Amino acid sequence: MDEDKDFVVVTVSGDDRPRILAALTKILVDGKVELVDVEQATLQDFLGLSFLLDMTRP
């Protein structure tokens, strides 16, 4: 990975509901945070999300 970047991993888990991913990504976009990667897993009605964020500011 690029050593000049300031990466953060955020993990969210809980009950799966419609529009959770959309709501979280909207918060990131509004905050001008670059979403590098996202992984989503569901088991029954349980949701696990992991975000790799680039917090580097220009």
PDB file of N, CA, C and O in Angstrom, chain B, residues numbered from 101:
ATOM      1  N   MET B 101       0.834  -1.183   0.000  1.00  0.00           N
ATOM      2  CA  MET B 101       0.000   0.000   0.000  1.00  0.00           C
ATOM      3  C   MET B 101       0.876   1.243   0.000  1.00  0.00           C
ATOM      4  O   MET B 101       2.046   1.195   0.380  1.00  0.00           O
ATOM      5  N   ASP B 102       0.311   2.320  -0.418  1.00  0.00           N
ATOM      6  CA  ASP B 102       1.013   3.589  -0.508  1.00  0.00           C
ATOM      7  C   ASP B 102       1.278   4.142   0.897  1.00  0.00           C
ATOM      8  O   ASP B 102       0.336   4.346   1.663  1.00  0.00           O
ATOM      9  N   GLU B 103       2.532   4.383   1.238  1.00  0.00           N
ATOM     10  CA  GLU B 103       2.889   4.857   2.572  1.00  0.00           C
ATOM     11  C   GLU B 103       2.475   6.300   2.811  1.00  0.00           C
ATOM     12  O   GLU B 103       2.450   6.739   3.961  1.00  0.00           O
ATOM     13  N   ASP B 104       2.151   7.054   1.762  1.00  0.00           N
ATOM     14  CA  ASP B 104       1.729   8.442   1.913  1.00  0.00           C
ATOM     15  C   ASP B 104       0.237   8.560   2.184  1.00  0.00           C
ATOM     16  O   ASP B 104      -0.269   9.666   2.380  1.00  0.00           O
ATOM     17  N   LYS B 105      -0.463   7.456   2.198  1.00  0.00           N
ATOM     18  CA  LYS B 105      -1.905   7.458   2.413  1.00  0.00           C
ATOM     19  C   LYS B 105      -2.215   7.199   3.877  1.00  0.00           C
ATOM     20  O   LYS B 105      -1.450   6.538   4.580  1.00  0.00           O
ATOM     21  N   ASP B 106      -3.333   7.721   4.324  1.00  0.00           N
ATOM     22  CA  ASP B 106      -3.801   7.545   5.695  1.00  0.00           C
ATOM     23  C   ASP B 106      -5.065   6.686   5.647  1.00  0.00           C
ATOM     24  O   ASP B 106      -6.176   7.212   5.578  1.00  0.00           O
ATOM     25  N   PHE B 107      -4.888   5.351   5.686  1.00  0.00           N
ATOM     26  CA  PHE B 107      -6.009   4.426   5.570  1.00  0.00           C
ATOM     27  C   PHE B 107      -6.601   4.101   6.935  1.00  0.00           C
ATOM     28  O   PHE B 107      -5.891   4.026   7.938  1.00  0.00           O
ATOM     29  N   VAL B 108      -7.909   3.912   6.950  1.00  0.00           N
ATOM     30  CA  VAL B 108      -8.635   3.510   8.150  1.00  0.00           C
ATOM     31  C   VAL B 108      -9.597   2.403   7.754  1.00  0.00           C
ATOM     32  O   VAL B 108     -10.228   2.474   6.700  1.00  0.00           O
ATOM     33  N   VAL B 109      -9.713   1.366   8.604  1.00  0.00           N
ATOM     34  CA  VAL B 109     -10.695   0.315   8.388  1.00  0.00           C
ATOM     35  C   VAL B 109     -11.815   0.500   9.399  1.00  0.00           C
ATOM     36  O   VAL B 109     -11.569   0.616  10.600  1.00  0.00           O
ATOM     37  N   VAL B 110     -13.053   0.526   8.899  1.00  0.00           N
ATOM     38  CA  VAL B 110     -14.237   0.655   9.749  1.00  0.00           C
ATOM     39  C   VAL B 110     -15.082  -0.593   9.555  1.00  0.00           C
ATOM     40  O   VAL B 110     -15.382  -0.987   8.428  1.00  0.00           O
ATOM     41  N   THR B 111     -15.461  -1.210  10.666  1.00  0.00           N
ATOM     42  CA  THR B 111     -16.295  -2.407  10.615  1.00  0.00           C
ATOM     43  C   THR B 111     -17.613  -2.116  11.315  1.00  0.00           C
ATOM     44  O   THR B 111     -17.639  -1.569  12.418  1.00  0.00           O
ATOM     45  N   VAL B 112     -18.705  -2.489  10.661  1.00  0.00           N
ATOM     46  CA  VAL B 112     -20.050  -2.281  11.192  1.00  0.00           C
ATOM     47  C   VAL B 112     -20.766  -3.625  11.157  1.00  0.00           C
ATOM     48  O   VAL B 112     -20.691  -4.348  10.163  1.00  0.00           O
ATOM     49  N   SER B 113     -21.456  -3.958  12.239  1.00  0.00           N
ATOM     50  CA  SER B 113     -22.216  -5.207  12.246  1.00  0.00           C
ATOM     51  C   SER B 113     -23.499  -5.023  13.045  1.00  0.00           C
ATOM     52  O   SER B 113     -23.576  -4.195  13.953  1.00  0.00           O
ATOM     53  N   GLY B 114     -24.495  -5.810  12.686  1.00  0.00           N
ATOM     54  CA  GLY B 114     -25.773  -5.750  13.386  1.00  0.00           C
ATOM     55  C   GLY B 114     -26.872  -6.325  12.525  1.00  0.00           C
ATOM     56  O   GLY B 114     -26.611  -6.987  11.520  1.00  0.00           O
ATOM     57  N   ASP B 115     -28.094  -6.071  12.923  1.00  0.00           N
ATOM     58  CA  ASP B 115     -29.250  -6.551  12.171  1.00  0.00           C
ATOM     59  C   ASP B 115     -29.252  -5.956  10.767  1.00  0.00           C
ATOM     60  O   ASP B 115     -29.003  -4.765  10.580  1.00  0.00           O
ATOM     61  N   ASP B 116     -29.536  -6.799   9.795  1.00  0.00           N
ATOM     62  CA  ASP B 116     -29.597  -6.350   8.401  1.00  0.00           C
ATOM     63  C   ASP B 116     -30.918  -5.634   8.158  1.00  0.00           C
ATOM     64  O   ASP B 116     -31.986  -6.145   8.493  1.00  0.00           O
ATOM     65  N   ARG B 117     -30.832  -4.457   7.576  1.00  0.00           N
ATOM     66  CA  ARG B 117     -32.012  -3.655   7.247  1.00  0.00           C
ATOM     67  C   ARG B 117     -31.809  -3.041   5.864  1.00  0.00           C
ATOM     68  O   ARG B 117     -30.674  -2.831   5.439  1.00  0.00           O
ATOM     69  N   PRO B 118     -32.897  -2.755   5.166  1.00  0.00           N
ATOM     70  CA  PRO B 118     -32.760  -2.098   3.864  1.00  0.00           C
ATOM     71  C   PRO B 118     -32.090  -0.730   4.003  1.00  0.00           C
ATOM     72  O   PRO B 118     -32.314  -0.009   4.976  1.00  0.00           O
ATOM     73  N   ARG B 119     -31.272  -0.390   3.022  1.00  0.00           N
ATOM     74  CA  ARG B 119     -30.654   0.928   2.858  1.00  0.00           C
ATOM     75  C   ARG B 119     -29.550   1.267   3.859  1.00  0.00           C
ATOM     76  O   ARG B 119     -29.146   2.427   3.943  1.00  0.00           O
ATOM     77  N   ILE B 120     -29.047   0.281   4.627  1.00  0.00           N
ATOM     78  CA  ILE B 120     -27.957   0.565   5.567  1.00  0.00           C
ATOM     79  C   ILE B 120     -26.699   0.980   4.820  1.00  0.00           C
ATOM     80  O   ILE B 120     -26.084   1.992   5.158  1.00  0.00           O
ATOM     81  N   LEU B 121     -26.308   0.212   3.811  1.00  0.00           N
ATOM     82  CA  LEU B 121     -25.103   0.526   3.046  1.00  0.00           C
ATOM     83  C   LEU B 121     -25.242   1.893   2.370  1.00  0.00           C
ATOM     84  O   LEU B 121     -24.293   2.677   2.364  1.00  0.00           O
ATOM     85  N   ALA B 122     -26.395   2.179   1.812  1.00  0.00           N
ATOM     86  CA  ALA B 122     -26.622   3.476   1.158  1.00  0.00           C
ATOM     87  C   ALA B 122     -26.494   4.629   2.155  1.00  0.00           C
ATOM     88  O   ALA B 122     -25.914   5.666   1.834  1.00  0.00           O
ATOM     89  N   ALA B 123     -27.028   4.451   3.345  1.00  0.00           N
ATOM     90  CA  ALA B 123     -26.963   5.509   4.356  1.00  0.00           C
ATOM     91  C   ALA B 123     -25.524   5.755   4.811  1.00  0.00           C
ATOM     92  O   ALA B 123     -25.100   6.902   4.957  1.00  0.00           O
ATOM     93  N   LEU B 124     -24.783   4.679   5.030  1.00  0.00           N
ATOM     94  CA  LEU B 124     -23.395   4.832   5.475  1.00  0.00           C
ATOM     95  C   LEU B 124     -22.516   5.451   4.389  1.00  0.00           C
ATOM     96  O   LEU B 124     -21.683   6.308   4.683  1.00  0.00           O
ATOM     97  N   THR B 125     -22.693   5.029   3.151  1.00  0.00           N
ATOM     98  CA  THR B 125     -21.868   5.603   2.080  1.00  0.00           C
ATOM     99  C   THR B 125     -22.222   7.063   1.829  1.00  0.00           C
ATOM    100  O   THR B 125     -21.357   7.845   1.436  1.00  0.00           O
ATOM    101  N   LYS B 126     -23.474   7.445   2.047  1.00  0.00           N
ATOM    102  CA  LYS B 126     -23.855   8.859   1.907  1.00  0.00           C
ATOM    103  C   LYS B 126     -23.125   9.710   2.942  1.00  0.00           C
ATOM    104  O   LYS B 126     -22.662  10.809   2.633  1.00  0.00           O
ATOM    105  N   ILE B 127     -23.022   9.210   4.155  1.00  0.00           N
ATOM    106  CA  ILE B 127     -22.282   9.930   5.204  1.00  0.00           C
ATOM    107  C   ILE B 127     -20.829  10.124   4.789  1.00  0.00           C
ATOM    108  O   ILE B 127     -20.266  11.203   4.974  1.00  0.00           O
ATOM    109  N   LEU B 128     -20.227   9.088   4.231  1.00  0.00           N
ATOM    110  CA  LEU B 128     -18.837   9.179   3.787  1.00  0.00           C
ATOM    111  C   LEU B 128     -18.677  10.168   2.638  1.00  0.00           C
ATOM    112  O   LEU B 128     -17.747  10.974   2.637  1.00  0.00           O
ATOM    113  N   VAL B 129     -19.569  10.112   1.673  1.00  0.00           N
ATOM    114  CA  VAL B 129     -19.506  11.031   0.527  1.00  0.00           C
ATOM    115  C   VAL B 129     -19.692  12.474   0.996  1.00  0.00           C
ATOM    116  O   VAL B 129     -18.960  13.368   0.572  1.00  0.00           O
ATOM    117  N   ASP B 130     -20.669  12.695   1.865  1.00  0.00           N
ATOM    118  CA  ASP B 130     -20.905  14.047   2.385  1.00  0.00           C
ATOM    119  C   ASP B 130     -19.693  14.579   3.145  1.00  0.00           C
ATOM    120  O   ASP B 130     -19.444  15.784   3.163  1.00  0.00           O
ATOM    121  N   GLY B 131     -18.935  13.662   3.778  1.00  0.00           N
ATOM    122  CA  GLY B 131     -17.732  14.055   4.503  1.00  0.00           C
ATOM    123  C   GLY B 131     -16.489  14.085   3.636  1.00  0.00           C
ATOM    124  O   GLY B 131     -15.385  14.315   4.130  1.00  0.00           O
ATOM    125  N   LYS B 132     -16.667  13.850   2.337  1.00  0.00           N
ATOM    126  CA  LYS B 132     -15.571  13.865   1.371  1.00  0.00           C
ATOM    127  C   LYS B 132     -14.479  12.851   1.715  1.00  0.00           C
ATOM    128  O   LYS B 132     -13.289  13.111   1.537  1.00  0.00           O
ATOM    129  N   VAL B 133     -14.913  11.685   2.213  1.00  0.00           N
ATOM    130  CA  VAL B 133     -14.005  10.586   2.531  1.00  0.00           C
ATOM    131  C   VAL B 133     -13.990   9.631   1.343  1.00  0.00           C
ATOM    132  O   VAL B 133     -15.043   9.258   0.825  1.00  0.00           O
ATOM    133  N   GLU B 134     -12.796   9.238   0.914  1.00  0.00           N
ATOM    134  CA  GLU B 134     -12.686   8.331  -0.225  1.00  0.00           C
ATOM    135  C   GLU B 134     -12.875   6.891   0.241  1.00  0.00           C
ATOM    136  O   GLU B 134     -12.152   6.408   1.113  1.00  0.00           O
ATOM    137  N   LEU B 135     -13.844   6.219  -0.345  1.00  0.00           N
ATOM    138  CA  LEU B 135     -14.110   4.817  -0.070  1.00  0.00           C
ATOM    139  C   LEU B 135     -13.268   3.985  -1.031  1.00  0.00           C
ATOM    140  O   LEU B 135     -13.539   3.957  -2.231  1.00  0.00           O
ATOM    141  N   VAL B 136     -12.247   3.307  -0.507  1.00  0.00           N
ATOM    142  CA  VAL B 136     -11.321   2.539  -1.329  1.00  0.00           C
ATOM    143  C   VAL B 136     -11.900   1.162  -1.633  1.00  0.00           C
ATOM    144  O   VAL B 136     -11.816   0.682  -2.763  1.00  0.00           O
ATOM    145  N   ASP B 137     -12.491   0.527  -0.612  1.00  0.00           N
ATOM    146  CA  ASP B 137     -13.024  -0.820  -0.783  1.00  0.00           C
ATOM    147  C   ASP B 137     -14.110  -1.051   0.254  1.00  0.00           C
ATOM    148  O   ASP B 137     -14.098  -0.446   1.326  1.00  0.00           O
ATOM    149  N   VAL B 138     -15.049  -1.932  -0.073  1.00  0.00           N
ATOM    150  CA  VAL B 138     -16.093  -2.316   0.875  1.00  0.00           C
ATOM    151  C   VAL B 138     -16.361  -3.807   0.714  1.00  0.00           C
ATOM    152  O   VAL B 138     -16.394  -4.327  -0.401  1.00  0.00           O
ATOM    153  N   GLU B 139     -16.549  -4.479   1.833  1.00  0.00           N
ATOM    154  CA  GLU B 139     -16.940  -5.877   1.809  1.00  0.00           C
ATOM    155  C   GLU B 139     -18.195  -6.020   2.648  1.00  0.00           C
ATOM    156  O   GLU B 139     -18.324  -5.420   3.715  1.00  0.00           O
ATOM    157  N   GLN B 140     -19.118  -6.829   2.142  1.00  0.00           N
ATOM    158  CA  GLN B 140     -20.388  -7.028   2.825  1.00  0.00           C
ATOM    159  C   GLN B 140     -20.657  -8.523   2.939  1.00  0.00           C
ATOM    160  O   GLN B 140     -20.472  -9.276   1.983  1.00  0.00           O
ATOM    161  N   ALA B 141     -21.094  -8.937   4.122  1.00  0.00           N
ATOM    162  CA  ALA B 141     -21.466 -10.333   4.332  1.00  0.00           C
ATOM    163  C   ALA B 141     -22.743 -10.371   5.151  1.00  0.00           C
ATOM    164  O   ALA B 141     -22.919  -9.581   6.078  1.00  0.00           O
ATOM    165  N   THR B 142     -23.625 -11.281   4.811  1.00  0.00           N
ATOM    166  CA  THR B 142     -24.843 -11.471   5.588  1.00  0.00           C
ATOM    167  C   THR B 142     -24.980 -12.942   5.953  1.00  0.00           C
ATOM    168  O   THR B 142     -24.667 -13.831   5.162  1.00  0.00           O
ATOM    169  N   LEU B 143     -25.445 -13.168   7.146  1.00  0.00           N
ATOM    170  CA  LEU B 143     -25.708 -14.505   7.642  1.00  0.00           C
ATOM    171  C   LEU B 143     -27.060 -14.441   8.328  1.00  0.00           C
ATOM    172  O   LEU B 143     -27.226 -13.789   9.359  1.00  0.00           O
ATOM    173  N   GLN B 144     -28.030 -15.138   7.728  1.00  0.00           N
ATOM    174  CA  GLN B 144     -29.419 -15.013   8.179  1.00  0.00           C
ATOM    175  C   GLN B 144     -29.789 -13.534   8.064  1.00  0.00           C
ATOM    176  O   GLN B 144     -29.747 -12.986   6.963  1.00  0.00           O
ATOM    177  N   ASP B 145     -30.148 -12.877   9.159  1.00  0.00           N
ATOM    178  CA  ASP B 145     -30.495 -11.448   9.125  1.00  0.00           C
ATOM    179  C   ASP B 145     -29.425 -10.593   9.803  1.00  0.00           C
ATOM    180  O   ASP B 145     -29.712  -9.485  10.255  1.00  0.00           O
ATOM    181  N   PHE B 146     -28.185 -11.108   9.878  1.00  0.00           N
ATOM    182  CA  PHE B 146     -27.090 -10.388  10.499  1.00  0.00           C
ATOM    183  C   PHE B 146     -26.164  -9.859   9.414  1.00  0.00           C
ATOM    184  O   PHE B 146     -25.779 -10.597   8.507  1.00  0.00           O
ATOM    185  N   LEU B 147     -25.805  -8.583   9.506  1.00  0.00           N
ATOM    186  CA  LEU B 147     -25.000  -7.911   8.493  1.00  0.00           C
ATOM    187  C   LEU B 147     -23.613  -7.589   9.035  1.00  0.00           C
ATOM    188  O   LEU B 147     -23.469  -7.147  10.175  1.00  0.00           O
ATOM    189  N   GLY B 148     -22.605  -7.811   8.216  1.00  0.00           N
ATOM    190  CA  GLY B 148     -21.245  -7.388   8.526  1.00  0.00           C
ATOM    191  C   GLY B 148     -20.709  -6.568   7.367  1.00  0.00           C
ATOM    192  O   GLY B 148     -20.709  -7.026   6.225  1.00  0.00           O
ATOM    193  N   LEU B 149     -20.254  -5.361   7.654  1.00  0.00           N
ATOM    194  CA  LEU B 149     -19.691  -4.467   6.638  1.00  0.00           C
ATOM    195  C   LEU B 149     -18.284  -4.058   7.072  1.00  0.00           C
ATOM    196  O   LEU B 149     -18.043  -3.779   8.246  1.00  0.00           O
ATOM    197  N   SER B 150     -17.379  -4.029   6.128  1.00  0.00           N
ATOM    198  CA  SER B 150     -16.032  -3.501   6.370  1.00  0.00           C
ATOM    199  C   SER B 150     -15.716  -2.496   5.273  1.00  0.00           C
ATOM    200  O   SER B 150     -15.878  -2.776   4.086  1.00  0.00           O
ATOM    201  N   PHE B 151     -15.266  -1.328   5.691  1.00  0.00           N
ATOM    202  CA  PHE B 151     -14.908  -0.256   4.771  1.00  0.00           C
ATOM    203  C   PHE B 151     -13.413   0.038   4.901  1.00  0.00           C
ATOM    204  O   PHE B 151     -12.888   0.121   6.011  1.00  0.00           O
ATOM    205  N   LEU B 152     -12.738   0.194   3.774  1.00  0.00           N
ATOM    206  CA  LEU B 152     -11.373   0.707   3.762  1.00  0.00           C
ATOM    207  C   LEU B 152     -11.472   2.142   3.266  1.00  0.00           C
ATOM    208  O   LEU B 152     -11.876   2.390   2.130  1.00  0.00           O
ATOM    209  N   LEU B 153     -11.102   3.075   4.120  1.00  0.00           N
ATOM    210  CA  LEU B 153     -11.253   4.497   3.826  1.00  0.00           C
ATOM    211  C   LEU B 153      -9.891   5.144   3.687  1.00  0.00           C
ATOM    212  O   LEU B 153      -8.956   4.802   4.411  1.00  0.00           O
ATOM    213  N   ASP B 154      -9.779   6.078   2.758  1.00  0.00           N
ATOM    214  CA  ASP B 154      -8.581   6.896   2.607  1.00  0.00           C
ATOM    215  C   ASP B 154      -8.882   8.250   3.228  1.00  0.00           C
ATOM    216  O   ASP B 154      -9.641   9.048   2.678  1.00  0.00           O
ATOM    217  N   MET B 155      -8.275   8.496   4.381  1.00  0.00           N
ATOM    218  CA  MET B 155      -8.526   9.736   5.108  1.00  0.00           C
ATOM    219  C   MET B 155      -7.512  10.827   4.743  1.00  0.00           C
ATOM    220  O   MET B 155      -7.494  11.890   5.364  1.00  0.00           O
ATOM    221  N   THR B 156      -6.677  10.567   3.745  1.00  0.00           N
ATOM    222  CA  THR B 156      -5.679  11.534   3.304  1.00  0.00           C
ATOM    223  C   THR B 156      -6.377  12.756   2.722  1.00  0.00           C
ATOM    224  O   THR B 156      -7.278  12.635   1.893  1.00  0.00           O
ATOM    225  N   ARG B 157      -5.962  13.898   3.155  1.00  0.00           N
ATOM    226  CA  ARG B 157      -6.519  15.159   2.633  1.00  0.00           C
ATOM    227  C   ARG B 157      -5.525  15.764   1.664  1.00  0.00           C
ATOM    228  O   ARG B 157      -4.322  15.742   1.923  1.00  0.00           O
ATOM    229  N   PRO B 158      -6.005  16.307   0.543  1.00  0.00           N
ATOM    230  CA  PRO B 158      -5.085  16.911  -0.440  1.00  0.00           C
ATOM    231  C   PRO B 158      -4.402  18.159   0.096  1.00  0.00           C
ATOM    232  O   PRO B 158      -3.604  18.776  -0.609  1.00  0.00           O
TER     233      PRO B 158
END
